């Protein structure tokens, strides 16, 4: 199966400029292709992964991906997908973000390895050397304003207004494509569906500067929607980041594990490198044994391993199993800190207290001493995963995780975290 046929099967092609020509080119030789990301933040989230998963597939098929970190374009802001101007950031912030994104890319693509075929570039390196007059003479002359206004990304902003800075973004991105075509041999740009206008503008510029027979192509990936029609990439708590400090590997694992049966096969095709035969088998299991969630488990394992590591996956599975069984005694204090960071919490001194007073006065998980005694007697209260049925039990530092936290569980799912000080 050719790379384009595989992408078609995976539902990963939205638009292309010349499918027949690109198919022929990719079958004849190894090509260089690129995808870019602006350093508007210090981490990618799972929504950013979509085009880069396609880039990774080209890499595995023997092609040569170039990753462009937009230190230059990021300083002015891409107008796509918003109804207002992007706030400008300082160059120090942009460069710090660029370095962090570069490190994430190196991890995902193993850049620097002779076998990887990956190259990282920053468009600040060439855009910063371009004078304003050269920009207008060499490139501005090649763009018709009426054509630019017709591009969807600009047309969608005309009612609310768009600055000349963001209006010029498509020219600058076109300069990037031309630069990479001439200096890195890049013949294909890929991006999200919102990048179609910018990509085709770049192709037009290449043909004007190089010649009408320039062998360059564009390809976009569909907007990924969930079964309920909402945009993929966010949980109820917000974006799912690749940075483990922003979204822990456990949270990352759970995000994928909790995907809807209606979406999971689509995500296996988009995000994993499992074969067609393997995914077809998971599709059968979703239909016949959905309660086993085999497809969700595979998705969570593949993605956590790919984005983080096998060690991070093992830890995420260990935490998941501990929470499912309620047997949390063997979790570390650091695991407790990350796993229970969003549950209700309070602070308390490191001193011994009767469990009834502790539940009412320290945690507030019980509304009254009478209710606390009743729940304790009925076996509804667990401290550090251990069921406590004695109303005279004394809470001490021995019930904590490394002297830092005490975890109270009421019933099956209600947790409370006490920070000891």
Secondary structure, 3 states (H helix, E strand, C coil): CCHHHHHHHCCCCCEECCHHHHHHHHHHCCCEEEEEECCCCCCCECCCHHHHHHHHHHHHCCCEEEEEECCCHHHCCCCCCCCCCCCCCCHHHHHHHHHHHHHHHHHHHCCCCCCCCCEEEECHHHHCCCCHHHHHHHHHHHCCHHHHHHCHHHHCCCCCCCCHHHHCHHHHHHHHHHHHHHHHCEEEEEEEHHHHHHHHHHHHHHHHHCCCCCCCEEEEECCCECCCCCECCEECCEECECCCCCCCHHHHHHHHHCCCHHHHHHHHHHHCCCCHHHHHHHHHHHHHCHHHCHHHHHHHHHHHHHHCCHHHHHHHHHHHHHHHHCCCCCCCHHHHHHHCCCCCEEEECCCCEEHHHHHHHHHCCCCCHHHHHHHHHCCCEEECCEECCCCCCEECHHHCECCCEEEEEECCCEEEEEEEC
